[in-house]
Amino acid sequence: MAESDNILTKLQDLLLYLIPQLNKFPRDQKFVLGDRIETKLLEVQEFCLRAYHGRDKRGHLLEVNLQLEVAISDQLMAVSSM
């Protein structure tokens, strides 16, 4: 990737890489954990697109940050309870 790539390009690259990887998850995890990861990444991409094209960039970026913090917190709690 070139240094001029922005967050939207990097997110697209991540999705292109990650979605086939999620399909390799074990069946019981693919439909729960895999779906959650894919959904969260698509939500992050949506907020980044809104920030990129909208006027209220800060508001959308703060929402992305909050979404990621909640997702990471949820995953850490799920892993620690195993």
N, C-alpha and C positions, 0 to 999 in steps of 0.2 A: 504494500500500500504506500502510496505517496504521502508525504507529510501534509499536502494540501487537502487530503481527505477530511471531510467534516464528520460530525457525529452521525449524521444520517447515513452516510456511506458505510461507516464502521458498523452501525446497527444492521444494515442490510447484509453486509458480509457475515456478521455473526448469525443472523437468521438463516442465511443460505448454508452455513456450516452446521448450525445446531439442529435444525429440523430433521435432517437425515440421521443425526446422532440420537435424537430422541426416539426415533423409530426402532432403534436397536435396544432400547430399554426392555427389561423383562416385562412380560405382559401385564402383571399386576401393578407395576409402577408406571408403565407407559401411559395408561389412561388416567392416572391421577397426577402423579408428579410431572410427567412429560407434558400433559395438558396445561398444568399450572405454569410451568416454565414458559411454554410457548405463548400462552395468553398474556403473561406478565410482560414478556419481551415485546409483543405486539402493542400492548398498552403504552409501554415506554416509547416505542417508535411513534405512536400516535401523538403523545404529548410533545415529543421533540419536533415532529412535523408542525404541530400547532405553534410551537415557539418559533420555529424557523420562518413560518409564513405569516404569523400574526404580529400584532402590535404589543401585546402583553407578554413579552418573552419571559420576563422574570416570574410571572405567575405560573406559566406553564412549566418552567424549569423547576420551580419549587414543588409543584405537584409531582413531577417525575421523581425528584429526590425523595419525597415522602413515600411514593409508591415503592421505590426501591428499598428504602429503609424498612418498611413494613414487610415486604417480601423476604428480605434477608433475616429479619427478626423471626418471622414465622418459620422459616426453614431451619434456623438454628434451634428453635424450640422443638421442632419435630425431630431433628437429629439427636438432640440431647435426651429425648424421652425414649429413644430406642434401646 
